[in-house]
Amino acid sequence: MTDNSTGRRTTAGGVLVAATVAMGLFAGVFYVFACNIMPSLSRSDDRVFIEVMQNINDQIQNPVFFLSFLGAPLLAAIAAWQSRRSPHRWWVFAGFAGVALAFLLTVTVNIPLNDELADAGDPARIADPAAVREDFEDPWVAWNVVRALLSTLALACLARALRLYRRA
């Protein structure tokens, strides 16, 4: 790819494409939880809800997921650095800010809630599964919606930056 302002070869376009794709995957995870997984699980009894969420939280920790989960903010940061003098930089900066906030919420809110749910132990042996679920479900769902909105906004910003980059 060529940087139109200098005529030199650069990786900026490729990194911006990769950041946008990774951001789409990142946003998609939160979107699917908000639109389907959590509403579907809300129909389950307390023990089933806890067991399925514990299983999801265990299984999501895999290399394929981590590529997009860690890749989206990393690639967005690199793209922001590479575009710091470009006309589309504000869109990249906004995209990076959105993914950084969604990532921060995940690490400070949703993962600790996941850890508390795991610490509750075997759902079949929990004395009061309704209380465990109540402590987890509403805050987790609410913050996931915020993550979904932030990451979708970040995706839109990166897509706009990519379009402006391609026009330059």
PALOFI-242561 format. One record per residue (C-alpha): x, y, z. Coordinates in steps of 0.02 Angstrom, whole numbers, plus 32768, in hexadecimal, padded with zeros to 4 digits. Example, Ala and Ser with C-alpha at 12.3 -4.5 7.8 and 13.67 -1.06 7.14 Angstrom:
2
82677F1F818682AC7FCB8165
//
This chain:
168
800080008000803B80AF7FDE802A814480507FE681C67FD680398259803080EB8217801E80E381947F96813B8116800981018064802380AC804A80CA80467FC981257FC5804881637F3B800E80EF7F547F5881197F577F7A81D37EB97FE281C57E627F5581667E9C7ED681E87E637F4782777DB97F5C82257DA27EA1820B7DDB7E7982BC7D677F0082FE7CD77EB182A07CFA7E0B82F47D0E7E60839D7C697EBE838B7C127E2483487C347DC083E57BE07E4284547B537E5A83D77B2B7D9F83D37B297D9884907AB67E3084997A3E7DFA84107A377D3E84247A9D7CE384A67A677D42854179AF7D52850E79AE7C9784E97A007C6E859079857CDE85EC79037C5785C8796A7BD48624795B7BA386DA79E07BE487507A507B4C87537A4D7B3886967A727BF286807B087BE786F67B4B7B4886A87B3F7B8985F67B907C3086217C1C7BD7867E7C367B6885E47C347BFE856E7CB17C5B85DC7D247BC385DD7D197BA085237D2B7C5484E67DDC7C5385297E2D7C0E848D7EB07C4B84117E347C7183857DCC7CE383F47E667D36843F7EA47D6483907E127DDA83777DF97E09842E7EAD7E4184437ECB7E64838B7E427EE783777E857F6183F97F3A7F3F83CA7F1C7F56830F7EB07FF0832E7F3C803B83977FBB8019830D7F448061828B7F2C80FC82F77FE881138304800180FA82497F758173821C7FA681FC82967FCE827482077F47823A818F7EA28292816A7E3F81FA81A77E9B81F4824F7E08823082B97D9F819C827E7E2B812482AB7E45817983537D8A816C83777D8C80B483457E1E809383B67DC980F084467D2C808684307D887FE0842F7DF5801684C07D5C804085297D057F9D84FA7DA47F3D85257DB47F9A85CA7CFF7F7185F87D1D7EBB85CE7DB67EB2863E7D717F1786CF7CB97EE386D17C897E4C866A7D207DDD868C7D157DF887497C5C7DCA873F7C8C7D2E86DC7D0D7D0487627C8C7D1887ED7C167CA4878F7CA17C23877C7CCA7C3288367C157C07885F7C447B5488327BE17AC487ED7B307B0187C67AE77A5E88097B337A8588B47B0F7B3E88C47A9A7B5A89587A427BF2890D7A5A7BF4885079D77C7E883D7A427CF588A67AE07CC788447A867CE787A07A3A7D8A87DE7AE67DCD88107B2A7DA187647AA77DAF86DC7A657E6286E27B0D7EBB86F57B627E4986777AD97E6385F57AD37F2086107B8F7F3585FF7B937EC1856A7B177F3285107B8B7FC485337C1D7F5E84ED7BB67F3184547B8A7FE884337C3D8025844E7C897FA083E17C087FB883577C2B8072835A7CE6804C83537CC87FDC82BC7C66806582647CF280E282867D78806D82447D0F804681AB7CFA8101818A7DB68119819E7DD7808B81267D6280D980A57DB9818180B57E63812D80AB7E3180D5800A7DF7817A7FBD7E9B81D37FE3
//
